[in-house]
């Protein structure tokens, strides 16, 4: 560098013209004289970055560091963490020292949404991962937001310049690491060659200039002297350029080696973690095998009791509605928040008729009211409501009763799933071998299989009575999942599904995929029998090695037209067990709280997780219906895969204290009434994906539907026909087409950002985002127009997604 600077300062023994040329060159700094552009804003680096908590890096800088508070879970709340923003990625560590070996989490800003809750909070969301952060002050919060926005814009521009096969980040493979080592070795070798060449150039250049200077001192014609001067000037310029080149190469290699050491440490840590995790999973699988064999050999155990687990509500859920990824090496399994502990005792109706004045205040009247003449409920020794009314609601149109049998395709599940541990299910490229020939929109519509429970609820005069039917309906939607271990197709953005049964059953349903990352579907159902149901459901899923947790996020709304009763509830967690070894089986666990926002009645339903050591009936569901004052009126009991019963409370009292120190309530009830009972599966269901009668008709081809309807999806149709190889090819084509559309939208968003314009992003076709007046949440609600477009067969606004 010193030699190049000396040359820029002036020529050696050259004439005035030579010095004039060098002066002209020095006016425009050459590569050897000027500093290289800032490559990072790390403290002490060439980019100069300020201290943590200082001003954000300049727009040309790539790194910003500092302390922030991150929400972890209920047990720990907000914890102080060291955050590093670099190359479009926001990573965090427990301490600054951990930067050398352990990264606790990373979020990609190119696809992240940045939001601010209040003066000090920042919310970053990317797919199923959300970070809730808090700064010490509003000024510091604004510095971070500025740095994040600049990094996001730059990350989007960088990603648009690269090919994107999957749209998701994947860990570096072994070939990538080998290629990195090879590249660094090649760079080192080339640098040595350049250094040798530089020395030779300097040596020969000096000799050349001495020779030229000697020629200038000779007495030669004027024309020859001018040519010699020109050659001398070119030699000087060449020497400057060669010195600048070698210095730039040396700086580049130093930077590459610095980053290489950091990458190697990170790769080594990830490699060790992966090996340790695979060994743990293999050990768990072997233990599970031995336990399963022991279960089969033990006397008195049914064949269904092969799964040995004690799942609870899952990892502690954060107050922000998402599972914390803090300290992913440790999982917290807490007990569920227990529904009010109670004991049910069946009372003698005759005895209570004689002593009706002694009824508890929790009773909704005299026990004589519990009869077929005055109550909507029917006796348990007669057929349940859904069986009796089913005959009156026979469909006018003949629907199909079978689909082609499922082919027997073998597939090595472990080879695919071992690389997917910890990832969102929606981001894992899955072959159709793991699917069933229905989309998630159709599975959402399948919740309406026992819609007659809502038709019956319309006739209830009492809001607590009506709550019982709503509770039974909320449980009935899980009955179709007991054998359905296959994964439904992820809908494409803009995909729709209609189920028009207005003439047959009095309702019509419409679903639309309104978001792709995170995947979200909006659903609207109108019934001319007096009720409307709507919901927006987002599926969050995590693969934990041995089981898969599926967590539906979003509220379900149900409103009855005549009474105005508005019910809201949320779904429980579904868990698929035996992912690696053994037979797949599904369990439901958690709690459902159904609230009538008009009368303030509530129903607490508890889905008990299966446990090998429990004496309870598998798939048990219990609950209590209470009014606005907290007085219990009905006890709900049953299983989510078979039936639900309701018992009217005539008296309540406090019983003995349990071993946990809780005092249980004893409810005296009348005989239970069956509200809901599962329909039997059709013949040969085991070869038809265990579809119910309704599910067999959901993908039946229909005319006049929208061109975005799930029935017209080619890969799903090919799979149903048994042509799985063709379905896999078609599925890949549709996903690539969707990614291309997504990249185009992101490019438009960047362009709008650069021009200072607002970019709305994807706008649903038949739904619109509104703030719900009851819950205050932002949800997609039906804005109308679909059924009118169907009547006119005007689908000009529908996108081309297939």
C-alpha positions in Angstrom: 0.0 0.0 0.0 2.9 2.4 0.8 4.4 1.9 -2.7 1.1 2.7 -4.4 0.6 5.8 -2.2 4.1 6.9 -3.1 3.4 6.6 -6.7 0.3 8.6 -6.4 2.2 11.3 -4.6 4.4 11.8 -7.7 6.6 10.2 -10.2 10.3 9.3 -9.6 12.7 11.1 -12.0 10.1 11.8 -14.6 9.6 15.1 -16.4 6.9 17.7 -15.7 4.5 16.0 -18.0 4.9 12.8 -16.1 4.2 14.6 -12.8 1.2 16.2 -14.4 -0.3 12.9 -15.3 0.3 11.5 -11.8 -1.3 14.6 -10.3 -4.3 14.1 -12.5 -4.6 10.5 -11.4 -4.3 11.4 -7.8 -7.2 13.8 -8.1 -9.5 10.8 -8.7 -8.5 8.3 -5.9 -7.4 5.0 -7.2 -8.2 1.7 -5.6 -4.9 1.6 -3.8 -5.4 5.0 -2.1 -9.1 5.0 -1.1 -10.5 2.8 1.7 -12.7 -0.1 0.7 -16.4 0.3 1.2 -17.7 -0.6 4.7 -18.4 -4.3 4.8 -19.8 -4.4 8.3 -20.7 -2.1 11.1 -19.0 -4.1 13.8 -17.2 -2.1 16.4 -13.6 -1.7 15.5 -14.3 -2.7 11.9 -13.8 -0.7 8.8 -17.5 0.1 8.7 -17.3 1.7 12.1 -20.5 0.7 14.0 -21.4 2.4 17.2 -21.9 0.8 20.6 -24.9 -1.3 21.5 -27.9 0.9 22.0 -26.3 3.6 19.9 -27.6 5.0 16.6 -28.5 2.4 14.0 -26.0 1.6 11.3 -26.0 3.7 8.3 -28.0 2.5 5.3 -24.9 1.1 3.7 -24.0 -0.9 6.8 -25.2 -4.5 7.4 -24.8 -5.1 11.2 -26.5 -3.7 14.2 -26.2 -5.1 17.7 -27.6 -4.4 21.1 -29.6 -5.6 24.1 -33.4 -6.1 24.0 -35.9 -7.9 26.2 -37.6 -10.9 24.6 -40.8 -12.6 25.7 -40.0 -16.3 26.4 -42.9 -17.9 28.3 -45.2 -17.7 31.2 -42.6 -18.9 33.6 -39.9 -16.4 32.7 -41.7 -13.5 31.0 -39.4 -11.0 29.3 -35.7 -11.9 29.4 -32.7 -9.8 28.4 -31.0 -11.0 25.3 -28.2 -9.9 22.9 -29.5 -9.3 19.4 -27.4 -9.1 16.2 -28.9 -7.8 13.0 -26.7 -8.9 10.0 -27.3 -9.7 6.4 -31.1 -9.6 6.7 -31.1 -12.0 9.6 -31.9 -11.1 13.2 -30.3 -13.5 15.7 -30.2 -13.5 19.4 -28.0 -14.9 22.2 -28.2 -15.1 25.9 -24.9 -13.3 26.3 -22.4 -11.6 24.0 -20.0 -14.5 24.6 -22.4 -16.9 23.1 -22.0 -15.3 19.6 -18.9 -17.5 19.2 -20.7 -20.8 19.5 -24.5 -20.8 20.3 -27.3 -19.0 18.4 -30.6 -19.2 20.3 -32.8 -18.3 17.3 -32.9 -16.5 14.0 -35.7 -14.8 12.0 -35.4 -13.9 8.3 -36.4 -10.3 7.8 -37.0 -10.7 4.0 -40.4 -12.4 4.7 -41.0 -10.9 8.2 -43.7 -8.4 9.3 -42.5 -5.6 11.6 -45.1 -4.1 13.9 -45.1 -1.9 17.0 -47.5 -2.6 19.9 -46.7 0.5 22.1 -43.9 3.0 22.7 -41.3 0.3 23.6 -42.5 -2.9 22.0 -41.6 -4.5 18.6 -43.3 -7.5 17.1 -41.6 -9.6 14.4 -43.5 -12.4 12.7 -42.4 -14.7 10.0 -44.6 -17.7 9.3 -45.3 -19.6 12.5 -42.4 -17.8 14.4 -43.1 -14.6 16.3 -40.7 -12.5 18.4 -42.1 -10.1 21.0 -39.4 -7.6 21.9 -39.1 -4.7 24.3 -36.6 -1.8 24.3 -35.6 0.3 27.2 -37.0 3.5 25.8 -39.0 4.8 22.8 -35.9 6.3 21.3 -34.1 2.9 21.4 -37.1 1.2 20.0 -37.2 3.6 17.0 -33.5 3.0 16.3 -34.1 -0.7 16.1 -37.2 -0.3 14.0 -35.2 1.9 11.5 -32.4 -0.7 11.4 -34.9 -3.6 10.9 -36.8 -1.8 8.1 -33.5 -1.0 6.3 -32.3 -4.6 6.7 -35.6 -6.0 5.5 -35.6 -3.9 2.3 -32.0 -4.9 1.5 -32.7 -8.6 2.2 -35.7 -8.5 -0.2 -33.5 -6.9 -2.9 -30.8 -9.6 -2.4 -33.3 -12.4 -2.5 -34.9 -11.2 -5.7 -31.5 -11.5 -7.3 -31.2 -15.2 -6.4 -33.2 -18.2 -7.5 -35.6 -19.5 -4.8 -36.5 -23.1 -5.1 -38.4 -23.6 -1.8 -38.8 -20.1 -0.3 -37.5 -21.4 3.0 -34.1 -21.3 4.7 -32.4 -24.7 4.9 -29.2 -25.6 6.7 -26.0 -25.8 4.8 -25.3 -29.3 3.4 -22.0 -31.2 3.5 -21.4 -30.3 -0.2 -21.9 -26.6 0.6 -19.2 -26.8 3.4 -16.8 -28.7 1.1 -17.3 -26.1 -1.6 -16.6 -23.3 0.9 -13.3 -25.0 2.0 -12.3 -25.5 -1.7 -13.1 -21.9 -2.5 -11.0 -20.5 0.3 -8.1 -22.7 -0.7 -8.4 -21.6 -4.3 -8.5 -17.9 -3.1 -5.4 -18.4 -1.0 -3.5 -20.0 -3.9 -4.5 -17.3 -6.3 -3.5 -14.7 -3.8 0.0 -16.2 -3.6 0.2 -16.1 -7.4 -0.9 -12.5 -7.4 1.7 -11.6 -4.8 4.4 -13.3 -6.9 3.2 -11.4 -10.0 3.1 -8.2 -8.0 6.7 -8.6 -6.9 7.7 -9.3 -10.5 5.7 -6.4 -11.8 7.3 -4.1 -9.2 10.8 -5.4 -10.1 10.4 -5.2 -13.9 8.5 -2.0 -13.6 11.3 -0.3 -11.7 13.9 -1.6 -14.3 11.7 -0.4 -17.1 11.4 3.1 -15.6 15.1 3.3 -15.0 15.7 2.3 -18.7 13.2 4.9 -19.8 14.8 7.6 -17.6 18.2 6.8 -19.2 16.6 7.1 -22.6 15.2 10.5 -21.8 18.6 11.8 -20.8 20.1 10.8 -24.2 20.1 13.2 -27.0 17.3 12.0 -29.2 15.0 13.6 -31.7 12.1 15.5 -30.2 9.5 13.0 -31.6 11.3 10.0 -29.9 11.5 11.9 -26.6 7.7 12.4 -26.6 7.1 8.8 -27.2 9.4 7.7 -24.4 7.6 10.1 -22.1 4.2 8.5 -23.0 5.6 5.0 -22.4 6.9 6.1 -19.0 3.5 7.5 -18.0 1.8 4.2 -19.0 4.3 2.3 -17.0 3.6 4.4 -13.9 -0.2 4.0 -14.3 0.2 0.2 -14.8 2.3 0.0 -11.5 -0.4 1.9 -9.6 -3.1 -0.3 -10.8 -1.3 -3.5 -10.1 -0.5 -2.4 -6.5 -4.2 -1.5 -6.0 -5.3 -4.9 -7.3 -3.1 -6.9 -5.0 -4.1 -4.8 -1.9 -7.8 -5.2 -2.7 -7.3 -9.0 -3.1 -5.6 -9.2 0.2 -8.4 -7.3 2.0 -11.0 -9.6 0.4 -9.2 -12.7 1.5 -8.8 -11.4 5.1 -12.5 -10.7 5.2 -13.4 -14.2 3.8 -11.2 -15.9 6.3 -12.7 -14.0 9.2 -16.2 -15.0 8.2 -15.1 -18.5 7.4 -14.0 -19.1 11.0 -17.3 -17.9 12.3 -19.2 -20.1 9.9 -17.2 -23.1 10.8 -18.0 -22.7 14.4 -21.7 -22.4 13.7 -21.7 -25.4 11.4 -19.8 -27.5 13.8 -22.3 -26.7 16.6 -25.3 -27.4 14.4 -23.7 -30.7 13.2 -23.1 -31.8 16.9 -26.7 -30.9 17.8 -28.1 -32.8 14.9 -26.1 -35.9 15.7 -27.2 -35.7 19.3 -30.8 -35.3 18.4 -30.8 -38.3 15.9 -29.2 -40.5 18.6 -31.9 -39.4 21.1 -34.7 -40.2 18.6 -33.3 -43.6 17.8 -33.1 -44.4 21.5 -36.6 -43.2 22.1 -37.8 -45.3 19.2 -36.1 -48.4 20.6 -37.7 -47.8 24.0 -41.1 -47.3 22.4 -40.7 -50.6 20.6 -39.9 -52.5 23.7 -42.8 -50.9 25.6 -45.2 -51.6 22.8 -44.2 -55.3 22.8 -44.6 -55.4 26.6 -48.1 -53.9 26.2 -49.1 -56.5 23.7 -47.9 -59.3 26.0 -49.6 -57.9 29.2 -53.0 -59.5 30.1 -56.2 -57.5 30.1 -55.0 -54.8 27.8 -57.0 -53.9 24.7 -55.4 -53.7 21.3 -56.1 -50.0 21.2 -53.9 -49.4 24.2 -50.6 -49.6 22.3 -49.6 -45.9 22.5 -47.8 -45.1 25.7 -47.7 -41.4 26.3 -48.8 -38.7 28.7 -49.1 -35.6 26.7 -50.3 -32.5 28.4 -51.2 -29.2 26.9 -47.8 -29.0 25.2 -45.2 -26.4 25.7 -46.1 -23.4 27.8 -47.9 -21.0 25.6 -46.9 -17.4 25.7 -49.3 -14.7 26.5 -48.9 -13.5 22.9 -50.6 -16.7 21.5 -47.5 -18.5 20.3 -45.2 -21.2 21.5 -41.9 -19.7 22.6 -38.8 -20.9 20.9 -36.6 -19.8 23.8 -34.4 -22.6 25.1 -35.7 -25.1 22.6 -33.5 -27.8 24.2 -35.9 -27.8 27.1 -39.7 -28.3 26.8 -42.0 -27.4 29.6 -45.0 -29.7 30.0 -47.4 -28.2 32.5 -50.7 -29.6 33.6 -53.7 -28.1 31.9 -55.7 -25.5 33.6 -58.3 -27.8 35.2 -61.9 -27.2 34.6 -63.9 -27.0 37.8 -63.3 -30.3 39.6 -66.6 -32.0 40.1 -68.3 -35.4 40.8 -71.6 -36.3 39.2 -74.2 -38.3 41.1 -77.4 -39.4 39.3 -80.4 -38.3 41.4 -83.7 -40.2 41.8 -86.4 -38.2 39.8 -89.2 -39.4 42.1 -87.4 -38.3 45.2 -86.8 -34.9 43.8 -90.4 -34.5 42.7 -91.5 -34.9 46.3 -88.8 -32.4 47.5 -88.7 -29.9 44.8 -88.4 -27.0 47.2 -85.0 -28.3 48.2 -83.4 -27.8 44.8 -80.2 -26.0 44.5 -80.1 -22.6 43.1 -78.0 -23.9 40.3 -81.0 -25.8 38.9 -82.9 -24.3 36.1 -86.2 -25.1 37.6 -88.0 -28.2 38.8 -86.9 -31.6 37.8 -90.3 -32.2 36.3 -89.2 -29.8 33.5 -86.8 -32.5 32.3 -89.1 -34.3 30.0 -89.9 -34.6 26.3 -93.0 -32.4 26.5 -91.3 -29.3 27.8 -87.6 -29.8 26.9 -85.8 -29.9 23.6 -83.7 -32.7 24.9 -84.7 -36.3 24.1 -84.5 -39.3 26.3 -81.3 -41.4 26.1 -83.2 -44.6 25.7 -84.5 -43.3 22.4 -82.6 -42.6 19.2 -80.5 -39.4 19.4 -81.6 -36.3 17.6 -79.1 -36.6 14.8 -80.3 -40.1 14.0 -84.0 -39.2 14.2 -83.8 -36.1 12.0 -81.4 -37.7 9.5 -84.3 -39.5 8.0 -86.2 -36.3 7.5 -83.3 -34.6 5.8 -82.4 -37.1 3.2 -80.6 -35.4 0.3 -82.6 -34.8 -2.8 -79.6 -35.3 -5.0 -77.9 -38.7 -5.2 -74.3 -38.3 -4.0 -71.5 -40.8 -4.5 -70.9 -43.3 -1.8 -67.3 -44.5 -2.6 -64.0 -43.4 -4.1 -61.2 -45.4 -5.7 -59.3 -47.5 -3.1 -56.1 -46.1 -1.7 -53.0 -47.6 -3.4 -50.5 -49.5 -1.3 -47.4 -47.3 -1.8 -44.4 -47.9 0.4 -42.3 -45.0 1.6 -39.4 -44.5 4.0 -40.8 -42.0 6.4 -37.7 -41.7 8.6 -35.5 -40.6 5.6 -37.8 -37.7 5.0 -38.8 -36.6 8.5 -35.4 -36.7 10.2 -34.4 -33.6 8.3 -37.6 -31.8 9.2 -37.4 -31.7 13.0 -38.4 -28.3 14.4 -39.7 -27.0 11.1 -43.2 -25.7 10.4 -45.2 -28.4 8.7 -46.4 -26.0 6.1 -42.7 -25.4 5.0 -41.8 -29.1 4.6 -42.0 -30.3 0.9 -44.2 -33.4 1.3 -45.1 -36.0 -1.4 -48.8 -36.8 -1.8 -48.1 -40.2 -0.1 -48.7 -38.4 3.2 -51.8 -36.7 2.1 -55.5 -37.6 1.8 -57.4 -36.4 -1.4 -59.0 -33.5 0.4 -57.7 -29.9 0.9 -57.7 -28.1 4.2 -60.6 -26.0 3.0 -62.7 -29.2 2.6 -61.6 -30.5 6.0 -62.7 -27.2 7.5 -66.1 -27.6 5.8 -66.3 -31.2 7.2 -66.9 -29.6 10.6 -70.5 -29.1 9.4 -71.3 -32.9 9.3 -73.5 -32.6 12.4 -75.0 -29.3 11.4 -78.4 -30.5 12.6 -77.3 -29.9 16.2 -77.3 -26.2 15.4 -80.7 -26.5 13.7 -82.0 -28.0 17.0 -80.3 -25.3 19.0 -82.3 -22.7 17.2 -85.5 -24.1 18.8 -84.1 -23.7 22.4 -85.7 -21.0 24.4 -83.2 -21.2 27.2 -79.7 -19.9 26.5 -78.1 -22.5 28.7 -80.0 -25.3 26.9 -78.8 -23.9 23.6 -75.3 -23.8 25.0 -75.4 -27.6 25.4 -76.1 -28.1 21.7 -73.4 -25.7 20.7 -71.0 -27.5 23.0 -71.9 -30.9 21.5 -71.4 -29.4 18.0 -67.9 -28.1 18.9 -67.0 -31.6 20.0 -68.5 -33.4 17.0 -66.0 -31.8 14.6 -63.3 -34.0 16.1 -65.1 -37.3 15.5 -63.8 -37.5 11.9 -60.2 -37.3 13.0 -59.9 -40.5 15.1 -58.6 -42.6 12.1 -57.6 -39.7 9.7 -53.8 -39.6 10.2 -53.1 -38.4 6.6 -52.4 -34.7 6.0 -54.8 -32.7 3.8 -53.5 -30.7 0.9 -52.3 -27.2 1.7 -54.6 -24.8 -0.3 -53.0 -22.4 -2.8 -53.4 -18.7 -2.1 -56.8 -17.7 -3.5 -58.1 -21.3 -3.6 -61.8 -21.6 -2.6 -64.3 -24.3 -1.7 -68.1 -24.1 -1.7 -70.6 -26.5 -0.3 -74.1 -25.6 -1.4 -76.6 -27.6 0.5 -79.2 -24.9 0.8 -82.0 -27.0 -0.7 -81.0 -30.3 0.9 -79.9 -29.3 4.4 -80.7 -25.6 4.5 -77.1 -24.2 4.5 -74.4 -23.1 2.1 -70.7 -22.8 3.0 -67.8 -20.9 1.4 -64.0 -21.2 2.3 -61.1 -19.2 0.8 -57.4 -19.4 1.5 -56.6 -15.7 2.4 -53.0 -16.1 3.4 -50.1 -18.4 2.4 -47.5 -17.6 5.1 -48.8 -18.1 7.6 -51.5 -20.3 6.0 -54.9 -19.0 6.9 -58.4 -19.9 5.7 -61.6 -17.9 6.1 -64.9 -19.8 6.3 -68.5 -18.5 6.2 -71.7 -20.6 6.6 -75.2 -19.3 6.3 -78.2 -21.4 7.2 -81.8 -20.5 6.4 -82.8 -22.5 9.5 -81.7 -19.5 11.7 -77.9 -19.4 12.2 -74.6 -18.1 10.8 -71.1 -19.5 11.4 -67.8 -17.8 10.5 -64.2 -18.4 11.3 -60.6 -17.7 10.2 -58.3 -20.5 11.1 -54.4 -20.6 11.0 -52.7 -23.9 11.5 -49.4 -23.8 13.5 -47.6 -27.2 13.6 -44.4 -28.5 15.0 -42.7 -31.8 14.4 -41.0 -32.9 17.6 -39.3 -36.1 16.4 -41.8 -38.6 17.8 -45.1 -36.8 17.6 -46.6 -33.9 15.6 -48.5 -31.1 17.3 -51.2 -29.3 15.3 -52.4 -26.1 16.9 -55.3 -24.3 15.2 -55.2 -20.6 15.9 -58.3 -18.4 15.5 -61.8 -18.0 16.9 -65.0 -19.7 15.7 -68.1 -17.4 15.8 -71.7 -18.7 15.8 -74.7 -16.4 15.8 -78.4 -17.3 16.0 -80.6 -14.9 14.1 -83.8 -14.8 16.2 -82.2 -14.6 19.7 -79.0 -12.8 18.8 -77.0 -15.2 20.9 -73.3 -14.9 19.8 -71.1 -17.8 20.7 -67.3 -17.8 20.4 -64.8 -20.7 21.0 -61.4 -22.0 19.9 -60.1 -25.4 18.9 -57.9 -27.6 21.0 -54.5 -29.1 20.1 -54.3 -32.2 17.9 -51.3 -34.6 18.4 -50.2 -37.3 15.9 -48.2 -39.9 17.7 -45.8 -42.7 16.6 -44.4 -40.6 13.7 -41.2 -42.7 13.6 -42.2 -46.2 14.9 -45.5 -47.9 15.4 -49.0 -47.3 14.2 -50.1 -43.6 13.8 -52.8 -42.4 16.1 -54.3 -39.1 17.0 -55.2 -37.5 20.3 -57.0 -34.3 21.2 -56.0 -32.4 24.3 -56.7 -29.0 25.9 -59.7 -26.9 26.8 -62.5 -25.2 25.0 -64.2 -22.3 26.5 -67.5 -21.4 24.8 -68.8 -17.9 25.7 -72.2 -16.5 24.8 -71.3 -12.8 24.5 -75.0 -11.8 24.8 -76.0 -13.6 27.9 -72.5 -14.2 29.3 -73.2 -18.0 29.7 -70.1 -20.2 29.6 -69.2 -23.8 28.9 -65.9 -25.2 30.0 -65.0 -28.4 28.1 -61.9 -30.4 29.0 -60.3 -32.8 26.5 -58.3 -35.3 28.6 -55.1 -36.4 26.9 -54.6 -40.1 26.7 -52.4 -41.7 29.3 -51.5 -45.4 29.6 -51.8 -45.1 33.4 -55.1 -43.3 33.5 -58.3 -45.1 34.6 -60.4 -42.7 32.5 -62.1 -43.7 29.3 -59.9 -42.8 26.3 -60.8 -39.6 24.4 -62.8 -38.4 27.4 -64.5 -35.0 27.3 -66.2 -33.4 30.3 -67.6 -29.9 31.0 -70.1 -27.7 32.9 -72.5 -25.2 31.5 -73.0 -22.2 33.8 -74.8 -18.9 33.5 -73.6 -15.3 33.8 -73.5 -15.6 37.7 -71.4 -18.7 37.6 -74.2 -21.1 38.6 -73.9 -24.5 37.0 -76.9 -25.8 35.1 -75.8 -28.8 33.0 -73.0 -31.3 33.1 -71.5 -32.4 29.7 -69.8 -35.8 29.4 -68.8 -38.2 26.7 -65.9 -38.8 24.2 -64.9 -36.8 21.2 -65.0 -39.9 18.9 -68.4 -41.4 19.8 -71.0 -39.3 21.6 -71.8 -36.5 24.0 -74.5 -36.5 26.7 -76.0 -33.8 28.9 -77.3 -34.1 32.4 -79.4 -31.5 34.1 -78.2 -30.4 37.6 -80.8 -30.5 40.3 -78.5 -29.9 43.3 -74.9 -29.1 44.0 -72.8 -29.3 47.1 -69.1 -29.2 48.1 -67.4 -32.5 48.6 -64.2 -33.6 50.2 -60.8 -32.2 49.4 -58.8 -34.1 46.8 -55.2 -35.2 47.2 -54.1 -32.0 45.2 -55.7 -29.8 47.9 -58.7 -28.9 45.7 -62.2 -29.1 46.9 -64.5 -30.9 44.5 -68.1 -30.0 43.8 -70.7 -32.8 43.8 -73.5 -32.3 41.3 -76.7 -34.3 41.6 -78.1 -34.7 38.1 -81.0 -36.3 36.4 -80.5 -39.1 33.9 -78.2 -38.0 30.9 -79.7 -37.3 27.5 -77.7 -38.1 24.3 -77.2 -34.9 22.3 -74.9 -36.2 19.7 -73.8 -39.7 18.4 -71.3 -40.4 15.7 -72.5 -41.8 12.4 -71.1 -45.2 11.5 -68.4 -45.2 8.8 -69.3 -46.4 5.4 -68.4 -49.9 4.3 -64.8 -50.3 3.1 -63.8 -47.0 4.9 -60.4 -48.4 5.8 -59.5 -48.5 2.1 -61.0 -45.0 1.4 -58.9 -43.0 3.9 -61.5 -43.6 6.6 -63.8 -41.0 5.0 -67.2 -40.4 6.4 -70.3 -40.3 4.2 -70.0 -36.5 3.9 -66.3 -36.6 3.3 -66.8 -39.0 0.3 -68.9 -36.3 -1.4 -66.7 -33.3 -0.7 -64.5 -33.8 -3.7 -67.2 -35.0 -6.0 -67.1 -33.1 -9.3 -69.7 -30.4 -9.6 -70.7 -28.0 -12.4 -70.8 -24.2 -12.1 -68.3 -23.9 -9.3 -65.6 -21.2 -9.3 -62.4 -22.0 -11.3 -60.5 -21.7 -8.0 -62.5 -24.5 -6.3 -60.6 -27.3 -4.7 -62.5 -29.8 -6.7 -60.7 -28.6 -9.8 -57.2 -28.9 -8.3 -55.4 -31.3 -10.6 -52.9 -32.9 -8.2 -55.6 -33.7 -5.7 -57.8 -35.1 -8.4 -55.0 -37.4 -9.7 -54.3 -38.6 -6.2 -57.9 -39.5 -5.6 -57.8 -41.5 -8.9 -54.8 -43.5 -7.6 -52.2 -41.9 -10.0 -49.8 -40.7 -7.2 -46.7 -40.3 -9.4 -48.5 -37.9 -11.7 -50.0 -36.2 -8.7 -46.5 -35.5 -7.2 -45.4 -34.0 -10.5 -48.5 -31.8 -10.7 -48.2 -30.8 -7.0 -44.6 -29.6 -7.6 -45.7 -27.6 -10.7 -48.5 -25.8 -8.8 -46.1 -25.0 -5.9 -43.5 -23.5 -8.2 -46.2 -21.5 -9.9 -47.3 -20.1 -6.6 -43.8 -19.3 -5.6 -43.3 -17.3 -8.8 -46.4 -15.3 -8.1 -45.2 -14.7 -4.5 -41.8 -13.4 -5.8 -43.5 -11.0 -8.2 -45.6 -9.6 -5.3 -42.5 -9.1 -3.2 -40.7 -7.3 -6.0 -43.7 -5.0 -6.3 -43.6 -4.4 -2.6 -39.9 -3.4 -2.8 -40.6 -1.2 -5.7 -43.5 0.5 -3.9 -41.2 1.0 -0.8 -38.5 2.6 -2.9 -41.0 4.9 -4.5 -42.5 5.8 -1.1 -45.9 4.3 -2.0 -48.2 2.0 0.1 -48.4 -1.6 -1.0 -51.5 -3.5 0.1 -50.2 -6.9 -0.8 -52.6 -9.8 -1.5 -56.3 -8.9 -1.1 -58.8 -11.8 -0.6 -61.4 -12.0 -3.3 -64.6 -12.9 -1.3 -63.5 -11.9 2.2 -62.3 -8.7 3.8 -60.4 -7.9 7.0 -62.4 -6.3 9.7 -62.1 -5.8 13.5 -64.6 -8.1 15.1 -67.0 -6.1 17.4 -67.2 -8.9 19.9 -63.6 -10.1 20.4 -61.8 -7.0 19.0 -59.6 -9.3 16.8 -58.8 -8.6 13.2 -60.4 -11.4 11.1 -61.5 -12.1 7.6 -65.3 -12.0 7.1 -67.4 -12.7 4.1 -68.1 -9.5 2.1 -70.6 -11.1 -0.3 -70.7 -11.5 -4.0 -69.8 -15.2 -4.5 -73.2 -16.7 -4.8 -74.3 -13.8 -7.1 -71.3 -14.5 -9.3 -72.2 -18.2 -9.4 -75.7 -17.4 -10.5 -74.4 -15.2 -13.3 -71.4 -17.6 -13.9 -69.2 -14.5 -13.9 -65.8 -15.6 -12.6 -63.7 -12.9 -14.3 -62.2 -11.7 -11.0 -60.9 -15.2 -10.1 -57.1 -15.6 -10.3 -55.4 -18.3 -12.3 -54.0 -20.6 -9.6 -54.3 -24.0 -11.3 
